[in-house]
């Protein structure tokens, strides 16, 4: 699982240097969605650039026992 986070981090750093904020968000969405759709990622992603949030989204389940979905404002 840690290997995936390193890949995400490297890809995010690369996309930051090569495109504008909206395009970056699209790239991040595609990448994270692939992992989430294959049940390889479950959590919340927040990416900021120069102090501004360019991408924020929750994926998967926060609590499997109660079947509670992840949200960007939930604490469990």
N, CA and C atoms as an extended XYZ file, in Angstrom:
228
Properties=species:S:1:pos:R:3:atomname:S:1:resname:S:1:resid:I:1 pbc="F F F"
N         0.826       -1.196        0.000 N   UNK     1
C         0.000        0.000        0.000 CA  UNK     1
C         0.869        1.260        0.000 C   UNK     1
N         1.964        1.218        0.750 N   UNK     2
C         2.845        2.386        0.797 CA  UNK     2
C         3.431        2.652       -0.580 C   UNK     2
N         3.699        1.583       -1.333 N   UNK     3
C         4.240        1.723       -2.680 CA  UNK     3
C         3.308        2.574       -3.545 C   UNK     3
N         2.011        2.393       -3.389 N   UNK     4
C         1.039        3.152       -4.170 CA  UNK     4
C         1.078        4.634       -3.817 C   UNK     4
N         1.255        4.938       -2.535 N   UNK     5
C         1.301        6.332       -2.122 CA  UNK     5
C         2.533        7.033       -2.684 C   UNK     5
N         3.652        6.331       -2.726 N   UNK     6
C         4.848        6.913       -3.327 CA  UNK     6
C         4.627        7.192       -4.807 C   UNK     6
N         3.979        6.256       -5.495 N   UNK     7
C         3.676        6.468       -6.914 CA  UNK     7
C         2.757        7.670       -7.094 C   UNK     7
N         1.754        7.782       -6.237 N   UNK     8
C         0.838        8.917       -6.304 CA  UNK     8
C         1.580       10.228       -6.067 C   UNK     8
N         2.448       10.225       -5.082 N   UNK     9
C         3.198       11.428       -4.758 CA  UNK     9
C         4.075       11.864       -5.926 C   UNK     9
N         4.776       10.916       -6.520 N   UNK    10
C         5.648       11.234       -7.648 CA  UNK    10
C         4.837       11.753       -8.825 C   UNK    10
N         3.719       11.096       -9.113 N   UNK    11
C         2.885       11.539      -10.224 CA  UNK    11
C         2.320       12.929       -9.957 C   UNK    11
N         1.892       13.175       -8.740 N   UNK    12
C         1.347       14.495       -8.412 CA  UNK    12
C         2.407       15.575       -8.558 C   UNK    12
N         3.622       15.304       -8.110 N   UNK    13
C         4.710       16.276       -8.267 CA  UNK    13
C         4.986       16.537       -9.732 C   UNK    13
N         4.971       15.511      -10.535 N   UNK    14
C         5.216       15.667      -11.962 CA  UNK    14
C         4.128       16.505      -12.619 C   UNK    14
N         2.868       16.214      -12.303 N   UNK    15
C         1.780       16.952      -12.936 CA  UNK    15
C         1.763       18.409      -12.489 C   UNK    15
N         2.215       18.705      -11.277 N   UNK    16
C         2.255       20.089      -10.819 CA  UNK    16
C         3.141       20.948      -11.704 C   UNK    16
N         4.213       20.382      -12.170 N   UNK    17
C         5.166       21.161      -12.945 CA  UNK    17
C         4.796       21.278      -14.412 C   UNK    17
N         3.791       20.551      -14.868 N   UNK    18
C         3.528       20.487      -16.297 CA  UNK    18
C         2.159       20.989      -16.734 C   UNK    18
N         1.316       21.471      -15.844 N   UNK    19
C        -0.015       21.891      -16.273 CA  UNK    19
C        -0.643       22.846      -15.264 C   UNK    19
N        -1.787       23.424      -15.651 N   UNK    20
C        -2.471       24.345      -14.745 CA  UNK    20
C        -3.289       23.574      -13.706 C   UNK    20
N        -3.867       24.279      -12.745 N   UNK    21
C        -4.553       23.645      -11.621 CA  UNK    21
C        -5.725       22.771      -12.052 C   UNK    21
N        -6.504       23.208      -13.006 N   UNK    22
C        -7.659       22.421      -13.439 CA  UNK    22
C        -7.211       21.122      -14.103 C   UNK    22
N        -6.216       21.195      -14.934 N   UNK    23
C        -5.695       20.002      -15.587 CA  UNK    23
C        -5.082       19.053      -14.564 C   UNK    23
N        -4.414       19.609      -13.565 N   UNK    24
C        -3.838       18.789      -12.499 CA  UNK    24
C        -4.932       18.015      -11.779 C   UNK    24
N        -6.026       18.677      -11.470 N   UNK    25
C        -7.132       18.028      -10.772 CA  UNK    25
C        -7.697       16.880      -11.601 C   UNK    25
N        -7.771       17.057      -12.903 N   UNK    26
C        -8.271       15.998      -13.789 CA  UNK    26
C        -7.329       14.798      -13.757 C   UNK    26
N        -6.037       15.039      -13.811 N   UNK    27
C        -5.050       13.961      -13.756 CA  UNK    27
C        -5.120       13.222      -12.419 C   UNK    27
N        -5.222       13.971      -11.348 N   UNK    28
C        -5.296       13.366      -10.016 CA  UNK    28
C        -6.561       12.519       -9.904 C   UNK    28
N        -7.674       13.054      -10.373 N   UNK    29
C        -8.953       12.322      -10.339 CA  UNK    29
C        -8.837       10.991      -11.073 C   UNK    29
N        -8.272       11.009      -12.263 N   UNK    30
C        -8.133        9.777      -13.045 CA  UNK    30
C        -7.282        8.751      -12.310 C   UNK    30
N        -6.163        9.196      -11.757 N   UNK    31
C        -5.257        8.292      -11.071 CA  UNK    31
C        -5.900        7.675       -9.832 C   UNK    31
N        -6.440        8.509       -8.972 N   UNK    32
C        -7.027        8.015       -7.727 CA  UNK    32
C        -8.231        7.134       -8.024 C   UNK    32
N        -9.034        7.510       -9.000 N   UNK    33
C       -10.223        6.732       -9.346 CA  UNK    33
C        -9.854        5.323       -9.797 C   UNK    33
N        -8.757        5.183      -10.531 N   UNK    34
C        -8.312        3.848      -10.949 CA  UNK    34
C        -8.028        2.967       -9.737 C   UNK    34
N        -7.327        3.511       -8.757 N   UNK    35
C        -7.023        2.747       -7.549 CA  UNK    35
C        -8.296        2.455       -6.753 C   UNK    35
N        -9.155        3.425       -6.608 N   UNK    36
C       -10.392        3.238       -5.842 CA  UNK    36
C       -11.305        2.221       -6.523 C   UNK    36
N       -11.414        2.285       -7.839 N   UNK    37
C       -12.264        1.340       -8.568 CA  UNK    37
C       -11.767       -0.097       -8.457 C   UNK    37
N       -10.473       -0.270       -8.240 N   UNK    38
C        -9.891       -1.607       -8.085 CA  UNK    38
C        -9.716       -2.006       -6.621 C   UNK    38
N       -10.376       -1.264       -5.716 N   UNK    39
C       -10.302       -1.520       -4.273 CA  UNK    39
C        -8.871       -1.498       -3.738 C   UNK    39
N        -8.031       -0.623       -4.299 N   UNK    40
C        -6.661       -0.475       -3.836 CA  UNK    40
C        -6.457        0.825       -3.061 C   UNK    40
N        -7.475        1.649       -3.021 N   UNK    41
C        -7.387        2.885       -2.250 CA  UNK    41
C        -8.732        3.167       -1.603 C   UNK    41
N        -8.676        3.554       -0.356 N   UNK    42
C        -9.854        3.851        0.430 CA  UNK    42
C        -9.481        4.998        1.362 C   UNK    42
N        -9.973        6.193        1.111 N   UNK    43
C        -9.605        7.314        1.953 CA  UNK    43
C        -9.991        8.645        1.355 C   UNK    43
N        -9.331        9.677        1.840 N   UNK    44
C        -9.613       11.044        1.406 CA  UNK    44
C        -8.337       11.640        0.831 C   UNK    44
N        -8.493       12.356       -0.276 N   UNK    45
C        -7.346       12.993       -0.931 CA  UNK    45
C        -7.572       14.500       -0.926 C   UNK    45
N        -6.543       15.225       -0.514 N   UNK    46
C        -6.561       16.678       -0.587 CA  UNK    46
C        -5.220       17.107       -1.166 C   UNK    46
N        -5.267       17.850       -2.261 N   UNK    47
C        -4.051       18.358       -2.890 CA  UNK    47
C        -4.173       19.877       -2.950 C   UNK    47
N        -3.144       20.553       -2.442 N   UNK    48
C        -3.126       22.016       -2.452 CA  UNK    48
C        -1.879       22.487       -3.178 C   UNK    48
N        -2.018       23.632       -3.807 N   UNK    49
C        -0.883       24.241       -4.499 CA  UNK    49
C        -0.858       25.717       -4.141 C   UNK    49
N         0.265       26.157       -3.651 N   UNK    50
C         0.432       27.546       -3.229 CA  UNK    50
C        -0.669       27.995       -2.275 C   UNK    50
N        -1.030       27.113       -1.362 N   UNK    51
C        -2.021       27.429       -0.348 CA  UNK    51
C        -3.473       27.323       -0.782 C   UNK    51
N        -3.718       26.916       -2.022 N   UNK    52
C        -5.088       26.789       -2.529 CA  UNK    52
C        -5.386       25.323       -2.830 C   UNK    52
N        -6.543       24.865       -2.384 N   UNK    53
C        -6.953       23.489       -2.645 CA  UNK    53
C        -7.329       23.360       -4.120 C   UNK    53
N        -6.661       22.430       -4.814 N   UNK    54
C        -6.993       22.211       -6.220 CA  UNK    54
C        -7.764       20.912       -6.410 C   UNK    54
N        -7.716       20.023       -5.391 N   UNK    55
C        -8.449       18.761       -5.498 CA  UNK    55
C        -8.748       18.237       -4.107 C   UNK    55
N       -10.000       17.832       -3.887 N   UNK    56
C       -10.399       17.254       -2.614 CA  UNK    56
C       -11.565       16.307       -2.872 C   UNK    56
N       -11.398       15.048       -2.477 N   UNK    57
C       -12.461       14.080       -2.692 CA  UNK    57
C       -12.261       12.875       -1.786 C   UNK    57
N       -13.371       12.251       -1.402 N   UNK    58
C       -13.349       11.055       -0.562 CA  UNK    58
C       -13.717        9.838       -1.398 C   UNK    58
N       -13.081        8.713       -1.073 N   UNK    59
C       -13.320        7.471       -1.784 CA  UNK    59
C       -13.556        6.338       -0.791 C   UNK    59
N       -14.468        5.447       -1.138 N   UNK    60
C       -14.642        4.214       -0.378 CA  UNK    60
C       -15.406        4.340        0.917 C   UNK    60
N       -15.143        3.385        1.786 N   UNK    61
C       -15.872        3.230        3.041 CA  UNK    61
C       -14.995        3.664        4.211 C   UNK    61
N       -15.570        4.436        5.121 N   UNK    62
C       -14.859        4.871        6.320 CA  UNK    62
C       -14.992        3.841        7.438 C   UNK    62
N       -16.156        3.210        7.526 N   UNK    63
C       -16.418        2.224        8.578 CA  UNK    63
C       -17.175        1.052        7.963 C   UNK    63
N       -16.480       -0.070        7.807 N   UNK    64
C       -17.098       -1.233        7.171 CA  UNK    64
C       -18.181       -1.864        8.034 C   UNK    64
N       -18.015       -1.805        9.349 N   UNK    65
C       -19.004       -2.409       10.247 CA  UNK    65
C       -20.366       -1.747       10.089 C   UNK    65
N       -20.379       -0.441        9.979 N   UNK    66
C       -21.630        0.311        9.855 CA  UNK    66
C       -21.903        0.753        8.417 C   UNK    66
N       -21.026        0.387        7.503 N   UNK    67
C       -21.146        0.734        6.090 CA  UNK    67
C       -21.296        2.250        5.874 C   UNK    67
N       -20.390        2.994        6.499 N   UNK    68
C       -20.396        4.452        6.406 CA  UNK    68
C       -19.368        4.864        5.361 C   UNK    68
N       -19.798        5.633        4.378 N   UNK    69
C       -18.903        6.082        3.316 CA  UNK    69
C       -17.978        7.191        3.806 C   UNK    69
N       -16.818        7.267        3.192 N   UNK    70
C       -15.889        8.354        3.467 CA  UNK    70
C       -16.449        9.668        2.960 C   UNK    70
N       -16.201       10.728        3.687 N   UNK    71
C       -16.514       12.075        3.251 CA  UNK    71
C       -15.316       12.963        3.561 C   UNK    71
N       -15.292       14.116        2.981 N   UNK    72
C       -14.157       15.020        3.212 CA  UNK    72
C       -14.207       15.697        4.577 C   UNK    72
N       -15.319       15.574        5.280 N   UNK    73
C       -15.427       16.230        6.589 CA  UNK    73
C       -15.704       15.282        7.733 C   UNK    73
N       -15.504       13.999        7.557 N   UNK    74
C       -15.816       12.999        8.572 CA  UNK    74
C       -14.574       12.658        9.390 C   UNK    74
N       -14.762       12.489       10.702 N   UNK    75
C       -13.710       12.008       11.578 CA  UNK    75
C       -14.163       10.687       12.171 C   UNK    75
N       -13.329        9.690       11.995 N   UNK    76
C       -13.642        8.379       12.592 CA  UNK    76
C       -12.401        7.837       13.264 C   UNK    76
